[in-house]
Amino acid sequence: MLKNLALSCLVLFLSCASVWAAEGKKAPLWEDGAPGAKGTEEKDIPTLTTYLPASEINTGCAVVVFPGGGYGHLATGHEGIDIANFWNDLGVAAFVLEYRHKGRGYQHPIPLQDAQRAIRTVRARAEEYDVDPNRVGIMGFSAGGHLASSAGTHFDAGNPDAQDPVDRVSCRPDFMILCYPVIAFDQPYTHRGSQNNLLGKDADKELVQSMSSEQQVTSDTPPTFLFHTTEDTGVPPKNSVVFYLALVENKVPAEMHVFEKGRHGVGLAKSIPGTAEWGKLCHLWLKNRGMLSEKK
């Protein structure tokens, strides 16, 4: 009787803990309103939701997560909350960004502006989050992968004279994780919906080129992990391949895995044999790069 009661209490506790962990702590990216906001409604307010690991397993590493959605909506469940909980279990702090996009009435450069602000925020508040400011990476899925690759190829060191302390720090990520990302624009394998939502159907060619991420890679681009699937017809794996080749050409540390099975948007791919291993491989990659040692 007592044993069953204890077991029931344990199950209830774990269930409550799981719900608590899944909620995180959401806050606006800008306290006084986001630059370029068209109003003050929920859709005009980009947010960052914080998920911190238990202190006893904290590695000092942080990942800012950009869910996908074709720059028209956000898949904050399987490409946001689930990913944050995955990293928390491994001692990594996660921050899920709900950035502005075409579905909310916004196009370039607003999503990139939100992404850069999210990176700066985590780095500026690293002590509060108990993470290493030199181990702040980004991770994106599908169009969120394009946003991540954009943030990893368009960054600055911050403005030391800025009134806002967040704006004084760098928005360069220390590493990138790109999951079945949209990369190239104006190509046969381009995801046109993402390109049109971000830039418009009649965008200037120079703008299109500047936001075609494989053309923006330099030797300063952060080390990158990529994964894709051969069966992805929504965003063909050539997107990852061309970015990987650009990284290699510029001597940027890179690792890429193209699995056979899995449609577009698989998230953690838990039910797909083989492809489900991508998370473990990514974790090992971060470990091998020295990103998961205990925080000093």
Order of alpha helices (4+ residues) and beta strands (2+ residues): alpha-beta-beta-beta-alpha-beta-alpha-alpha-beta-alpha-beta-alpha-alpha-beta-alpha-beta-alpha
